[in-house]
């Protein structure tokens, strides 16, 4: 699911959940474990990705109410999320389906 909201500072954000599949977590050889695509074990069960022109942020674990909560709560989650990176061209989030 993809949600869009504007925080208290007027910054528009997109947020979506990222859930790694079981194969990507177990199929790597042990020698490759240090090169994990997840920045920390806390992200192994998934995370919320927040993206704006300011950059990307990640929040783990995924809050149970993120899909239905009020914008104020989503803004709090975004503020708690850790900085991940600046947006890169071609790395677009899922699209809202109409």
Contact map, one row per residue, 1 for C-alpha under 8 A:
11100000000000011000000000000000000000000000000000000000000000000010000000000000000000000000010100
11110000000001111000000000000000000000000000000000000000000000000000000000000000000000000000011100
11111000000001110000000000000000000000000000000000000000000000000010000000000000000000000000000100
01111100000111100000000000000000000000000000000000000000000000000000000000000000000000000000000000
00111110000111000000000000000000000000000000000000000000000000000000001000000000000000000000000000
00011111111110000000000000000000000000000000000000000000000000000000001000100000000000000000000000
00001111111110000000000000000000000000000000000000000000000000000000001100100000000000000000000000
00000111111000000000000000000000000000000000000000000000000000000000000000100000000000000000000000
00000111111000000000000000000000000000000000000000000000000000000000000000000000000000000000000000
00000111111100000000000000000000000000000000000000000000000000000000000000000000000000000000000000
00000111111110000000000000000000000000000000000000010000000000000000000000000000000000000000000000
00011110011111000000000000000000000000000000000000010000000000000000000000000000000000000000000000
00011110001111100000000000000000000000000000000001110000000000000000000000000000000000000000000000
01111000000111110000000000000000000000000000000001110000000000000000000000000000000000000000100000
01110000000011111000000000000000000000000000000111100000000000000000000000000000000000000000000000
11100000000001111100000000000000000000000000000111000000000000000000000000000000000000000000110000
11000000000000111110000000000000000000000000011110000000000001000000000000000000000000000000000000
00000000000000011111000000000000000000000000011110000000000000000000000000000000000000000000000000
00000000000000001111100000000000000000000000111000000000000000000000000000000000000000000000000000
00000000000000000111110110000000000000000001110000000000000000000000000000000000000000000000000000
00000000000000000011111110000000000000000000000000000000000000000000000000000000000000000000000000
00000000000000000001111111000000000000000000000000000000000000000000000000000000000000000000000000
00000000000000000000111111100000000000000000000000000000000000000000000000000000000000000000000000
00000000000000000001111111110000000000000000000000000000000000000000000000000000000000000000000000
00000000000000000001111111110000000000000001000000000000000000000000000000000000000000000000000000
00000000000000000000011111110000000000000000000000000000000000000000000000000000000000000000000000
00000000000000000000001111111000000000000000000000000000000000000000000000000000000000000000000000
00000000000000000000000111111101100000000000000000000000000000000000000000000000000000000000000000
00000000000000000000000000111111100000000000000000000000000000000000000000000000000000000000000000
00000000000000000000000000011111100000000000000000000000000000000000000000000000000000000000000000
00000000000000000000000000001111110000000000000000000000000000000000000000000000000000000000000000
00000000000000000000000000011111111100000000000000000000000000000000000000000000000000000000000000
00000000000000000000000000011111111100000000000000000000000000000000000000000000000000000000000000
00000000000000000000000000000011111100000000000000000000000000000000000000000000000000000000000000
00000000000000000000000000000001111110000000000000000000000000000000000000000000000000000000000000
00000000000000000000000000000001111111100000000000000000000000000000000000000000000000000000000000
00000000000000000000000000000000001111100000000000000000000000000000000000000000000000000000000000
00000000000000000000000000000000000111111011000000000000000000000000000000000000000000000000000000
00000000000000000000000000000000000111111010000000000000000000000000000000000000000000000000000000
00000000000000000000000000000000000001111111000000000000000000000000000000000000000000000000000000
00000000000000000000000000000000000001111111000000000000000000000000000000000000000000000000000000
00000000000000000000000000000000000000011111100000000000000110000000000000000000000000000000000000
00000000000000000000000000000000000001111111111000000000000110000000000000000000000000000000000000
00000000000000000001000010000000000001011111110000000000000000000000000000000000000000000000000000
00000000000000000011000000000000000000000111111000000000000010000000000000000000000000000000000000
00000000000000001111000000000000000000000011111100000000000111000000000000000000000000000000000000
00000000000000001110000000000000000000000010111110000000011111000000000000000000000000000000000000
00000000000000111100000000000000000000000000011111000000011111000000000000000000000000000000000000
00000000000000111100000000000000000000000000001111100001111000000000000000000000000000000000000000
00000000000011110000000000000000000000000000000111110001110000000000000000000100100000000000000000
00000000000011100000000000000000000000000000000011111111100000000000000000000000000000100000000000
00000000001111000000000000000000000000000000000001111111000000000000000000000000000000100000000000
00000000000000000000000000000000000000000000000000111110000000000000000000000000000001100000000000
00000000000000000000000000000000000000000000000000111111000000000000000000000000000001100000000000
00000000000000000000000000000000000000000000000000111111100000000000000000000000001111100000000000
00000000000000000000000000000000000000000000000011110111110000000000000000000000001111100000000000
00000000000000000000000000000000000000000000000011100011111000000000000000000100111110000000000000
00000000000000000000000000000000000000000000001111000001111100000000000000000000111100000000000000
00000000000000000000000000000000000000000000001110000000111111000000000000001101110000000000000000
00000000000000000000000000000000000000000110011100000000011111100000000000000000100000000000000000
00000000000000000000000000000000000000000110111100000000001111100000000000000000000000000000000000
00000000000000001000000000000000000000000000011100000000001111110100000000000000000000000000000000
00000000000000000000000000000000000000000000000000000000000111111100000000000000000000000000000000
00000000000000000000000000000000000000000000000000000000000001111110000000000000000000000000000000
00000000000000000000000000000000000000000000000000000000000000111111100000000000000000000000000000
00000000000000000000000000000000000000000000000000000000000001111111100001000000000000000000000000
10100000000000000000000000000000000000000000000000000000000000011111100000000000000000000000000000
00000000000000000000000000000000000000000000000000000000000000001111110000000000000000000000000000
00000000000000000000000000000000000000000000000000000000000000001111111011000000000000000000000000
00000000000000000000000000000000000000000000000000000000000000000001111111000000000000000000000000
00001110000000000000000000000000000000000000000000000000000000000000111111100000000000000000000000
00000010000000000000000000000000000000000000000000000000000000000000011111110000000000000000000000
00000000000000000000000000000000000000000000000000000000000000000000111111111000000000000000000000
00000000000000000000000000000000000000000000000000000000000000000100111111111100000000000000000000
00000111000000000000000000000000000000000000000000000000000000000000001111111110000000000000000000
00000000000000000000000000000000000000000000000000000000000000000000000111111111000000000000000000
00000000000000000000000000000000000000000000000000000000001000000000000011111111100000000000000000
00000000000000000000000000000000000000000000000001000000101000000000000001111111100000000000000000
00000000000000000000000000000000000000000000000000000000000000000000000000111111100000000000000000
00000000000000000000000000000000000000000000000000000000001000000000000000011111110000000000000000
00000000000000000000000000000000000000000000000001000000111100000000000000001111111000000000000000
00000000000000000000000000000000000000000000000000000000111000000000000000000001111100000000000000
00000000000000000000000000000000000000000000000000000011110000000000000000000000111110000000000000
00000000000000000000000000000000000000000000000000000011110000000000000000000000011111000000000000
00000000000000000000000000000000000000000000000000000011100000000000000000000000001111100000000000
00000000000000000000000000000000000000000000000000001111000000000000000000000000000111110000000000
00000000000000000000000000000000000000000000000000111111000000000000000000000000000011111010000000
00000000000000000000000000000000000000000000000000000000000000000000000000000000000001111110000000
00000000000000000000000000000000000000000000000000000000000000000000000000000000000000111111000000
00000000000000000000000000000000000000000000000000000000000000000000000000000000000000011111000000
00000000000000000000000000000000000000000000000000000000000000000000000000000000000000111111100000
00000000000000000000000000000000000000000000000000000000000000000000000000000000000000001111110000
00000000000001010000000000000000000000000000000000000000000000000000000000000000000000000011111000
11000000000000010000000000000000000000000000000000000000000000000000000000000000000000000001111100
01000000000000000000000000000000000000000000000000000000000000000000000000000000000000000000111110
11100000000000000000000000000000000000000000000000000000000000000000000000000000000000000000011111
00000000000000000000000000000000000000000000000000000000000000000000000000000000000000000000001111
00000000000000000000000000000000000000000000000000000000000000000000000000000000000000000000000111
